[in-house]
Amino acid sequence: MLVPDLASAPPEIANDGLKYTFKLKTGIKWAPPLTRDVTSKDVAYAFQRINAAPLVAQYGFWYYGTIKGMDGKAKSADEKVSGIETPDDQTIIFNLEKPTGDFQYRLSMPAAAPIPEEVAKCFTKAGDYGRYVMSNASYMIQGADKLDISSCDAMKPISGFDPSKSLTLVRNPNYDQATDDTRSNYVDAITVTIDTNVDDIFSRIQAGDLDSSIADQPPKPVLQQYLTDSAKKPFLHSNSGDRTWYVTMNWTTPPFDDLHVRKAANWVMDKAGILQAWGGSTFGDIATHNIPPIVLGDKLGSDYNPYPSEGNRGDEAKAKEEMKQSKYDSNKDGVCDAKQCSNLVMINRNTPTFSDAEAVVVSSLSKIGIKVKPRQLASSAAYTTIQTVKNEIPIALNAGWGKDYADAVTFMTPLFDSRSIIPTGNTNYPLQGITPDQAKTLGIPYPSGVTIPSVDADIDACQKIATDQPDQRNQCFADIDKKLMETAAPWVPYLWAKNITVTGTTVTKWEFDQSSGYLSFTRMAVNNKQPVPS
């Protein structure tokens, strides 16, 4: 549910959904060293940065292009956005190109948070502002109050944040709880430390040196302790991650330019085996379609399964019947025998969970003659590889996607809308809906004799339905999910993931933030007696 935060109330919506007017709360101040009121111009400047081409804001392309003037082509953040007005310090107006039912959700994202120009103007390259982020909420980066903002040259990275090591947040002395109805802010400080040794993380939690894990899954032996020891069970938290893990297949790369091959891959996949490799049902539920049921308001659940098999182990017979219809099965025996079916590079992550799952995927695909050559990379490198369209990666196991906010469009737009396809940073991995002209511009071949189906118009139709009509909107997106599964098979979805968190005995109040998909820092409490970092 959306609630006003920086805004004093929901917006006034006019011009048939094309004009949104927000009034901002008074009394919300920037943390030191700024110590001034947050204004509408700070919000507008955040969008100017999103719109600046040198800052490479992916969110701008997906979510904010509906605002007039937001085309991502501005030469710098100095350029105003034509569709954003700030008639006074407490008023901001957004003028849209077309009705956008989830526009308020888009404004709830971190990308839309206000940014003070007097600090951020000094950082004109992607990522540079991160070590100088100014806060207007309950916590700030430790050491922010010591930042010298007298000139750009005078600024040095804030001490409390080192992207390779840790982040420490302390209370913002300018924060007024009376302006905030959503946060409790029990703890005096928050320290997040990067530790690449997963065993060490959970050992430190059990020793009382850490209060909680955040994103890492416990190793299987540790997980078993929490599943079987009644004294430890209360400290294991398994919550919906609103995320789908999947095998993605590239429409422009043979043999996946053939729909029958794509469907055969869905039929043959041993999803139960993959789930077992992940560690069992504690980590998630077997996915039967693209978007998690919780994101669709349960309008499409696990009872919808267009590729069912006994025990979710895969149906080799039906997979071979599908493969027989493919142009890549010359003798029609249900096995892909063309040269295009061999030596296919499959990108994967070099972590134990994905390595274990890899063996299951390789074995499943081999039953229908798809012979892949796994290439394991670090997580970031794996994503960079498949997000570069010119690499023409045929198939990948490393990909997963979680909602950006509580609406199915956050799956549909970045993952399946052809207008989201970009040369680098691309997340429409199957290149769903790509046209011959797009392929030519991107420098990749378009498959001969194939029309890659598009759902762009379907997405636009759903976007005309406002989020205050959730049943109708969710059903619309559920229908697209079914259409994709049955007529395009862009993925083999295998897992609707859960977020696993292990807390220590020092945590006295635990709460999960379903919006972010992680523990709620502002609604947890601890009794660890640790001094506030100085």
C-alpha positions in Angstrom: 0.0 0.0 0.0 1.3 3.4 -0.9 1.4 6.1 1.8 2.7 9.7 1.6 6.2 10.1 2.9 7.9 13.3 1.7 4.5 14.3 0.3 1.9 15.6 2.7 -1.0 13.8 1.0 -1.7 11.8 -2.1 -1.4 13.8 -5.3 -4.1 15.8 -7.1 -4.5 14.1 -10.5 -5.9 16.0 -13.4 -6.0 16.1 -17.3 -7.2 12.5 -17.5 -4.2 11.2 -15.6 -1.6 13.3 -17.3 -0.9 15.8 -14.5 0.1 14.9 -10.9 0.5 17.7 -8.3 2.2 17.0 -5.0 2.5 19.1 -1.9 5.5 18.4 0.2 5.6 18.3 4.0 7.1 21.2 5.9 9.8 20.6 8.5 11.8 17.9 6.7 15.4 19.0 6.7 18.6 17.8 5.2 21.2 16.3 7.5 24.3 18.3 8.3 26.2 19.9 6.7 23.3 21.2 4.6 20.8 21.8 7.5 18.1 23.3 5.3 14.5 22.4 4.3 14.0 19.8 1.5 12.3 21.6 -1.4 10.5 20.6 -4.6 13.6 21.8 -6.5 15.6 19.0 -4.8 13.1 16.5 -6.2 13.2 18.1 -9.6 17.0 17.9 -9.6 17.0 14.2 -8.9 15.0 13.8 -12.2 17.5 16.0 -14.0 20.2 13.6 -13.0 18.2 10.6 -14.1 17.7 12.3 -17.4 21.4 13.1 -17.9 23.0 10.8 -20.5 26.4 10.8 -18.8 25.0 9.4 -15.6 23.6 6.3 -17.2 20.4 5.9 -15.2 18.7 2.6 -16.3 15.6 3.5 -14.2 15.2 6.6 -16.3 14.7 4.6 -19.4 12.3 2.1 -17.9 10.1 4.1 -15.5 10.4 7.8 -16.0 10.2 8.2 -19.8 6.5 8.8 -19.3 7.3 12.3 -18.0 7.4 14.9 -20.7 11.0 15.7 -21.5 12.5 12.6 -19.9 14.2 11.0 -22.8 17.6 10.3 -21.1 19.4 12.4 -23.6 20.2 15.5 -21.6 23.9 16.5 -21.9 24.1 17.2 -18.1 22.0 17.4 -15.0 21.9 21.2 -15.4 19.1 20.9 -18.0 15.6 21.2 -16.7 13.0 18.6 -17.5 10.2 20.2 -19.4 7.5 18.1 -17.8 8.4 19.0 -14.2 7.3 22.2 -12.6 8.2 23.7 -9.2 6.0 26.8 -8.8 7.1 27.0 -5.1 9.3 25.2 -2.6 6.4 22.9 -1.4 4.8 22.1 -4.8 6.0 19.8 -7.6 4.0 19.0 -10.7 4.6 16.1 -13.1 3.2 16.3 -16.6 3.0 12.9 -18.4 3.1 11.9 -22.1 0.5 9.2 -21.5 -1.6 7.8 -18.6 0.5 5.7 -16.4 -1.4 3.7 -13.9 1.5 3.0 -11.6 3.1 6.4 -11.7 2.8 6.9 -7.9 4.7 3.6 -7.4 7.4 4.8 -9.7 7.8 7.9 -7.5 8.2 5.7 -4.4 11.5 4.3 -5.7 14.9 5.4 -4.4 15.8 6.8 -7.8 13.1 9.5 -7.3 14.4 10.6 -3.9 15.4 14.3 -3.6 19.0 15.2 -4.3 20.6 18.5 -3.2 22.1 20.3 -6.2 24.8 22.1 -4.2 26.5 18.8 -3.4 25.6 16.5 -6.3 26.5 19.0 -9.1 30.1 18.2 -8.4 29.7 14.6 -9.5 29.0 14.2 -13.2 30.0 10.6 -13.8 27.9 7.5 -13.1 28.4 6.3 -9.5 30.5 9.1 -8.2 27.8 10.7 -6.0 27.5 7.5 -4.0 30.1 8.4 -1.4 28.6 11.8 -0.9 24.9 11.0 -0.5 23.0 13.4 1.7 20.2 12.2 3.9 16.8 13.8 4.8 15.5 10.9 6.8 16.2 9.3 10.2 19.7 8.1 9.5 22.7 9.6 7.7 26.1 8.3 6.6 28.5 8.6 9.5 30.8 11.5 9.0 28.4 13.4 6.6 28.3 16.3 9.1 32.1 16.8 8.5 31.8 17.1 4.7 33.2 20.4 3.5 30.8 21.6 0.9 32.4 25.0 0.4 33.6 23.9 -3.0 33.7 20.8 -5.2 37.5 20.5 -4.7 37.0 20.6 -0.9 34.8 17.6 -0.7 36.3 14.3 0.3 34.5 10.9 0.5 32.3 10.6 3.6 34.1 8.3 6.1 31.2 6.1 6.9 30.9 4.6 3.5 33.5 2.6 1.6 31.8 0.6 -1.2 34.3 -2.2 -0.9 34.1 -2.6 2.9 31.2 -1.1 4.9 28.4 1.4 5.4 27.7 3.0 8.8 24.6 5.0 9.4 24.0 7.1 12.5 21.0 9.3 13.6 20.3 12.4 11.6 20.2 15.3 14.2 17.9 17.3 12.0 15.3 14.5 11.7 11.9 15.2 13.3 9.9 12.1 14.2 6.8 14.2 14.1 7.1 14.4 10.3 7.3 10.6 9.9 4.5 8.1 10.3 6.2 5.1 8.8 9.5 4.6 10.6 10.1 3.6 14.2 13.9 4.1 14.3 14.7 2.0 17.4 18.4 1.6 16.9 21.0 4.3 17.3 23.3 3.2 14.5 23.5 0.6 11.6 26.7 -0.9 10.3 26.6 -3.1 7.2 29.9 -4.9 6.5 30.9 -6.7 3.3 32.2 -10.2 4.1 32.9 -12.5 1.2 33.3 -15.5 3.5 29.7 -16.7 4.0 30.8 -19.3 6.6 32.3 -16.4 8.6 29.1 -14.4 8.5 27.0 -17.1 10.1 29.7 -18.0 12.6 29.8 -14.4 13.8 26.0 -14.3 14.1 26.0 -17.4 16.3 28.9 -16.0 18.3 26.9 -12.8 18.9 29.3 -10.6 16.9 26.7 -9.8 14.3 23.0 -9.1 14.8 21.8 -10.4 11.4 22.5 -11.5 7.9 21.0 -9.5 5.0 21.2 -11.2 1.7 23.4 -14.2 1.9 22.0 -17.7 2.1 23.3 -19.8 5.0 25.5 -22.8 3.9 23.6 -26.0 3.9 25.1 -27.4 7.1 24.2 -24.1 8.9 20.7 -24.2 7.5 20.2 -27.7 8.8 21.0 -26.5 12.3 18.3 -23.9 12.2 15.8 -26.2 10.6 16.3 -29.1 13.1 17.3 -27.4 16.4 14.2 -26.1 18.2 16.3 -23.5 20.0 17.5 -22.0 16.7 14.4 -22.2 14.6 13.0 -18.8 15.9 16.1 -17.1 14.4 15.6 -18.4 10.9 13.3 -16.2 8.8 12.0 -17.2 5.4 9.9 -14.5 3.6 8.7 -14.1 0.0 11.5 -12.5 -2.1 9.0 -11.5 -4.8 11.6 -12.9 -7.2 11.8 -15.4 -10.0 14.9 -17.3 -11.0 15.0 -18.6 -14.5 16.9 -20.0 -17.5 16.7 -17.4 -20.2 16.9 -18.2 -23.9 17.8 -15.7 -26.7 15.3 -15.4 -29.5 18.0 -14.3 -32.0 20.4 -17.1 -31.4 19.7 -20.6 -32.9 18.3 -23.0 -31.9 16.2 -20.7 -29.6 14.8 -18.8 -32.5 12.5 -21.9 -32.8 9.5 -21.8 -30.5 9.3 -25.6 -30.3 12.8 -25.7 -28.9 11.9 -23.2 -26.3 8.8 -25.1 -25.3 10.7 -28.4 -25.3 13.2 -26.9 -22.8 10.3 -26.0 -20.6 8.8 -29.5 -20.8 12.1 -31.3 -20.0 13.5 -29.2 -17.2 13.9 -31.0 -13.8 12.7 -28.1 -11.6 12.5 -30.3 -8.5 16.2 -31.2 -9.0 17.1 -27.5 -9.2 15.1 -26.8 -6.1 17.0 -29.6 -4.3 20.3 -28.0 -5.5 19.2 -24.7 -4.0 18.5 -26.4 -0.6 14.9 -27.3 -0.7 11.6 -25.5 -0.1 13.0 -23.2 2.6 14.6 -21.2 -0.3 11.5 -21.0 -2.5 8.7 -22.6 -4.4 8.9 -24.2 -7.9 7.9 -21.5 -10.4 5.4 -22.5 -13.1 5.2 -19.1 -14.8 7.1 -15.9 -15.0 5.8 -13.6 -12.4 5.4 -14.6 -8.7 1.8 -15.0 -7.6 2.2 -12.5 -4.8 3.2 -9.8 -7.3 0.1 -10.6 -9.4 -2.2 -10.4 -6.3 -2.7 -14.1 -6.6 -4.5 -13.7 -9.9 -2.2 -16.5 -11.3 -1.0 -19.1 -9.0 1.0 -22.3 -9.1 -2.1 -24.1 -10.2 -1.4 -22.6 -13.6 1.3 -24.7 -15.1 1.5 -25.0 -18.9 4.3 -27.5 -18.7 3.4 -29.9 -15.9 5.3 -33.0 -15.0 5.1 -35.6 -12.3 6.9 -34.3 -9.2 8.1 -31.4 -11.3 10.9 -33.6 -12.6 10.3 -32.8 -16.3 8.4 -34.7 -18.9 10.9 -36.1 -21.4 8.2 -37.6 -23.6 6.3 -34.4 -24.1 9.5 -32.5 -24.6 10.5 -34.8 -27.4 7.0 -34.5 -29.0 7.5 -30.8 -29.0 11.1 -31.1 -30.3 9.9 -33.2 -33.2 8.1 -30.1 -34.6 11.3 -28.2 -34.7 13.3 -27.5 -37.8 16.4 -28.4 -35.8 15.3 -32.1 -35.5 15.9 -33.4 -38.9 14.9 -37.1 -38.4 12.0 -36.2 -36.1 13.0 -38.4 -33.2 12.6 -35.7 -30.6 16.3 -34.9 -30.3 17.8 -31.7 -31.6 20.4 -33.0 -34.1 21.4 -29.8 -36.0 24.9 -28.3 -35.4 23.2 -25.3 -33.9 22.2 -27.4 -30.9 25.8 -28.2 -29.8 28.5 -26.2 -28.0 26.1 -23.6 -26.8 27.6 -21.2 -24.3 25.5 -21.1 -21.1 26.5 -18.3 -18.7 26.3 -19.1 -15.0 27.5 -17.9 -11.6 30.5 -19.4 -9.9 28.8 -20.0 -6.6 27.9 -23.3 -5.0 24.1 -23.0 -5.4 24.4 -22.2 -9.1 27.1 -24.8 -9.7 24.9 -27.5 -8.2 21.9 -26.4 -10.2 24.0 -26.3 -13.4 24.4 -30.1 -13.4 20.6 -30.5 -13.3 20.1 -28.0 -16.2 22.8 -29.6 -18.4 21.4 -33.1 -17.8 17.8 -32.0 -18.5 18.7 -30.2 -21.8 20.9 -33.1 -23.0 17.8 -35.3 -23.1 16.5 -33.3 -26.1 19.9 -32.8 -27.7 20.7 -29.4 -26.4 24.3 -29.5 -25.5 25.5 -26.5 -23.5 29.0 -25.5 -22.4 28.7 -23.8 -19.0 30.8 -20.7 -18.4 30.9 -19.8 -14.8 31.6 -16.1 -13.9 31.4 -13.9 -10.8 27.8 -12.6 -10.4 28.5 -9.1 -11.7 30.5 -10.4 -14.7 27.8 -12.9 -15.5 25.2 -10.2 -15.6 27.4 -7.8 -17.6 28.0 -10.6 -20.2 24.3 -11.4 -20.8 23.3 -7.7 -20.6 25.5 -6.8 -23.6 23.3 -7.6 -26.6 26.2 -7.9 -29.1 27.6 -10.9 -27.1 24.6 -12.9 -28.5 24.6 -15.3 -25.5 22.2 -18.1 -26.4 21.2 -19.3 -22.9 21.9 -18.3 -19.3 21.3 -19.8 -15.9 22.5 -16.9 -13.7 19.5 -14.6 -14.2 16.9 -13.7 -11.6 14.5 -10.8 -11.2 12.7 -9.2 -8.3 10.1 -6.5 -8.3 11.1 -2.9 -8.0 7.8 -2.1 -6.3 4.6 -3.9 -5.7 3.3 -4.1 -9.2 3.7 -6.6 -12.1 4.8 -3.9 -14.5 8.2 -4.0 -12.8 8.6 -7.5 -14.4 6.8 -6.8 -17.7 8.5 -3.6 -18.7 12.2 -4.3 -18.2 12.0 -8.0 -19.0 9.6 -8.3 -22.0 8.9 -4.9 -23.5 10.9 -4.5 -26.7 11.2 -0.8 -26.0 13.4 -1.7 -23.1 16.0 -3.4 -25.2 19.3 -1.4 -25.1 22.8 -2.3 -26.3 24.4 -2.6 -22.8 22.7 -3.0 -19.4 19.8 -4.8 -21.3 17.5 -6.9 -19.1 15.2 -8.1 -21.8 17.5 -11.1 -22.2 15.3 -13.1 -24.6 15.0 -10.0 -26.7 11.2 -10.5 -26.6 9.5 -8.5 -29.3 12.7 -7.2 -31.0 12.1 -6.1 -34.6 14.5 -6.5 -37.6 15.2 -2.7 -37.5 16.1 -2.9 -33.8 18.4 -5.9 -34.5 20.1 -4.0 -37.3 20.7 -1.0 -35.1 22.1 -3.3 -32.4 24.4 -5.0 -34.8 23.0 -8.5 -34.4 21.3 -10.9 -36.9 17.5 -11.3 -37.0 16.4 -14.9 -37.5 15.2 -15.7 -41.0 11.6 -16.7 -41.3 10.7 -15.8 -37.7 8.5 -13.2 -36.3 9.4 -12.7 -32.6 6.1 -12.1 -30.8 5.6 -8.7 -29.0 3.6 -8.0 -25.9 4.2 -4.2 -26.0 0.6 -3.4 -26.8 -0.6 -5.7 -24.1 1.6 -3.9 -21.5 0.3 -0.5 -22.7 -3.3 -1.7 -22.3 -2.6 -2.8 -18.7 -0.8 0.5 -18.0 -4.1 2.3 -18.7 -5.6 0.6 -15.6 -4.7 2.6 -12.4 -3.3 0.9 -9.4 -6.4 1.8 -7.4 -8.1 -1.0 -9.5 -5.8 -3.8 -8.4 -8.0 -6.8 -9.4 -8.4 -5.6 -13.0 -4.8 -4.5 -13.3 -3.4 -7.7 -11.8 -5.6 -9.9 -14.1 -4.4 -7.9 -17.1 -0.8 -8.7 -16.3 -1.6 -12.3 -15.4 -3.1 -12.7 -18.9 0.2 -11.4 -20.4 2.1 -13.9 -18.3 0.0 -16.7 -19.7 0.4 -15.4 -23.2 4.2 -15.4 -22.9 4.4 -18.9 -21.4 2.2 -20.4 -24.1 3.2 -18.4 -27.2 6.7 -17.3 -26.6 8.3 -19.3 -23.8 11.0 -16.6 -23.2 12.3 -18.4 -20.1 12.3 -21.6 -18.2 11.1 -20.2 -14.8 12.2 -22.6 -12.1 12.0 -20.9 -8.7 10.0 -18.3 -6.9 12.6 -17.3 -4.3 12.3 -16.7 -0.6 14.6 -14.3 1.3 16.4 -16.1 4.0 17.6 -14.1 7.0 19.3 -15.4 10.1 19.2 -13.2 13.2 21.2 -13.4 16.4 20.0 -13.5 20.0 20.7 -9.8 20.2 17.7 -9.0 18.0 14.7 -8.2 20.2 12.3 -7.0 17.5 12.3 -8.4 13.9 10.3 -7.2 11.0 10.6 -7.9 7.3 10.2 -5.1 4.8 8.2 -6.6 1.9 8.7 -3.5 -0.2 12.5 -3.8 -0.3 12.6 -7.6 0.1 15.0 -7.4 3.1 14.9 -6.9 6.9 13.5 -3.5 8.0 16.3 -1.5 9.5 14.0 1.2 10.8 11.6 -1.2 12.6 14.1 -3.6 14.2 15.5 -3.4 17.8 18.6 -4.9 19.4 20.1 -5.2 22.8 23.7 -5.7 21.8 25.1 -2.9 24.0 27.5 -1.8 21.3 28.5 1.8 21.4 27.5 4.1 18.6 30.4 4.4 16.2 32.2 7.7 16.5 
